Amino acid sequence: MAAEVYLTEAKAREGRGKLNGVAVEGGVWLDFAANEEGLDYLTQAIAEAGLRPGVDMGIALDVAASSFFADGHYVLALEGERLTGPQMIERLEGWVKAYPIVSLEDPLAEDDDGGCAEITRRLGQRVQIIGDDYFATSAAAIGRAASRGACNAALLKVNQCGTVSELIAAARATRGLGWNAIQSGRSGESEDVSLSHLAVGLGSEQIKVGAMARSERAAKWNEVIRIEERERLPGWRFGLAG
């Protein structure tokens, strides 16, 4: 399904002169005038691929808000806007209502504790609120956020914490809260597939590894399929880390 939507989007935008190329993680690199135009394109691509937006497939949006937070405001360069924290929350809430968004990653800046708690209060029952830079794969940071009511899922990257044992500790802390622990690749990746095994072994419901357009991305998608195939063999068991 993900591959079909990807190919549909690339073909549609190329035909309309909106395709600039392929981005670093394999994603379709588009030319658009506003952020909402990108959400429009993606929703259309889901439908054009023969899927029902919000039913068969939803949008997981990596806001990465710290990357455009400056001098106390969220600077939306395409729109020429400078939003306060409450205004940013309202903008995201509007997008969630208007588009089939099921997940928001780092919706507020990594040091905006109050904003992260507020958007979780307002949208956490409807969508997944993921901490990435907000947690930096730290079990302690995940625990502190939970005590504030901020986020309900964590993105985990072994390079952020430095060791596999710390990654496992962060995953256990996340799962202990009843949250999803999403295993993620990096912008600079190899074809190593250890991430796929960590995702399955740690009971992650999702992986974030980029588009199938690049071999280092496709390798991880394919390894998850291979694990599933092996699990179906007689006598095969894949244990989950406690």
Secondary structure, 3 states (H helix, E strand, C coil): CHHHHHHHHHHHHHHCCCEEEECCCCCEEECCCCHHHHHHHHHHHHHHCCCCECCCECEEEECCHHHHEECCEEEECCCCEEECHHHHHHHHHHHHHHCCEEEEECCCCCCCHHHHHHHHHHHCCCCEEEECCCCCCCHHHHHHHHHHCCCCEEEECHHHHCCHHHHHHHHHHHHHCCCEEEEECCCCCCCCCHHHHHHHHCCCCCEECCCCCCHHHHHHHHHHHHHHHHHCCCCCCCCCCC
